[in-house]
Amino acid sequence: MNKRVMMPNVIKESSSGYQAIEIIDELFRDREIACVGEITAELVSSLILQLRYLQKEDSEKEITLYINSPGGEVSSGLALYDVMKAISCPVRTVCLGMAASMAAVLFLSGDERSILPHAKVMIHDPLISEMPGGSALKLDQISRNLMKTREIVGKIIAEHTGKTLEEVYEKTSKDSYFDAEESLAWGLADRIITEM
């Protein structure tokens, strides 16, 4: 069962008295949003709406996207990637804890990519979540689609790290983990931060 984590409120005083404001809303006002947990269509839909709204508010001011995610749906992640690249304001990404799989692709595609000292990034080839069944032709089509997705994701990683596609494929052929220093050295991150 998925329970919502209770978040404390920020208490603010105004001319009409005291107000309780959710921390998430307060951070959103500061143009900070979070990609936490598995990447699903629902999470991505929420993040896309937030990005679009913040662009509408100010088309040039930076947005910070905090990421702590094991990855998830590639198609949903690519939709978020496309929006991150399509909006005019820069999107800074910050890796907290772990950015794995599709979350790593989102993290490394930020205009400025910061990582905390004990955070990790993991990249690998796209996976099939369930063993498909069906005819040889159906399995062939699934395989072709998977290889096309591998190429799309590989090109994104190469573009944002400065690595060749062959270097990317070598790393993504298995689960490749990078600590903060290794992420910096491999071009996955721009800087390690100790203050926020």
N, C-alpha and C positions, 0 to 999 in steps of 0.2 A: 504494500500500500504506500502511495506517495503522499507524504505529509508535508505541508508547507512549513518551512522553518520560521519560527517566530522571530521577528526583527524588532529591536527596540525603536522607539520613536524619538525624534529630536523635538524638544519643547522650545517653542519660540514665543516671544512676547510681542504683541502688536497692539495697536490702538483699540482693538476689539477684545483684548484679553490674551490668554495663553492658547496656543495651538499646538497640537501634536501632529508632527509631520513624519511620515515614514522616511527612514534613512535613504532608501532607494530613490525616493522622489527628490530629496535634498541633493544627492549626488548627481541625479539626472539634470538638475538645474545648473550644476557645474560642468555639464557635458561629459559625464562619466557614466558608462554603461558596462554591464557584465555579461559575459558568455560563460556560464557556469553549468557544469553537468553535461549530459549527453547532448550532442547536436541533433535536434529533431526539427521537423517542419514547424512545430509550434514555437520552439525557442527562436528559430531563425526568423519566423514571421514577426515575433515581438521585437527582435533586434533590428530588423529592416524598418519597421515602423518608427522605432526610436531614432535610427540614423536619418531617415527622411524628415522627421519632425525637426531634429536638431539642425539639419541643413536649411530647412525653411526658416528657422529662427535666425541663423547667421551662416551664410554660405561660405565663409572663409575661416571661421574660428575652428580650432582643432577639437576633435572628439577623442576621448580616451576609451578604448575597449579593453577591459580586463578579461583575461582568459585563464580558466582553470577547468579543463575538459579532457575526457578520454577520447574525444572524437565522436563520430556517429555517421549519420547519413551524408554521403558524398554529394548527392544532388542538392540537398538543402544547403550544405556548406558552400557549394559552388554558387548558389543563388546569393548567399550573403557576401561571398567574395566579389561577385559582379557588382553588387550595390556599393560595397566599400570602394571599389574602383570608379564607379559611375558618379558618386556624389562629389561635389566640388571642394568640400572642406577636407583637410587632411585627417586621417584616422591613425592615431597612435595606438599601438598594441602593447600590452604589458602582460607578460607570462607570470602567473602566480601558481606555484605548485607544479602543474603539468599541463603542457599543450601537446596532445598526442594525436596522431593520425590526421583527420580533417581539421581538428583544432590547431595542429601545428601549421598547416597550410594557411589558415586564417591569421595566425600569429605572425608568421614570417612575411605576410603580404602587407603588413602595416607600413605607413609612410615613415614612422619612426618606431623601432622595435626594442623595447626594454624588457629585461628579464631580471628577476630577483635572484640573489646568490644561490639559493638552494632549489630553484625551479629546474625543471627538465623539459626537454623537447624530444618527441619521438616521431620519426617518419617511417612509413612503410608503404608498400603497394596497396591499392584498394583490395578489399576482401569480399568474398561472397559470404553472407551471414548464414545462409542455410544451404544445404546440399540440394541443388536443383535436380528435378527429375524430368522425364520427357524424352522425346525423340532425339536422335543424333543431330538433326537440324536445329532443334531448339537449343541444345547444349552448345552447338557451334555458334549460334547467335549470341548466347549469354557470354561465351568466351570472347567473341569479337567486341562486344560492348564493354566488357571488363578491360580488355587491352586498350580500347579507345580512351576509357576513363583513366587508365594508367598513364597514357601519353599526355592527356590534358593536365593531370595533376603533376606529372614529371616536368612538363614545360613551365608550369607556374613556379614550382620549386626552383628550377634552374634560373628562371628570370629574376627571382628575388634573392638568390644567393650568389649569383655570378658563377655557378658551377656549370659544367657541361651536362647535357642530358645523360650521357654515359656515366658520369660521376654520380648523378642523382639516382639512376637505375641501380648502380652498384650498391648504394646505401639503402635504397628502398626495397631491395630484393629480400630483406629480412627486417625485423624490428630493429631500428638503429636509434639508440638513446644518446642524447647529448646533455651534459650538465651545462651550467651557465657559461663557463669558460669555453667549453667545446662548441657551444652554440654560437658564441662570438667568433671563434676561429673558423667555423665552417660557413659563416655568412647567414646563419639563421636569425641572429640578433645583432643589434647595433651597439648596445651597451648594457652593462650590468648596473643595476641601481640598488642602493642601500637606503635611500630615502624616498618618500613619496610625497 
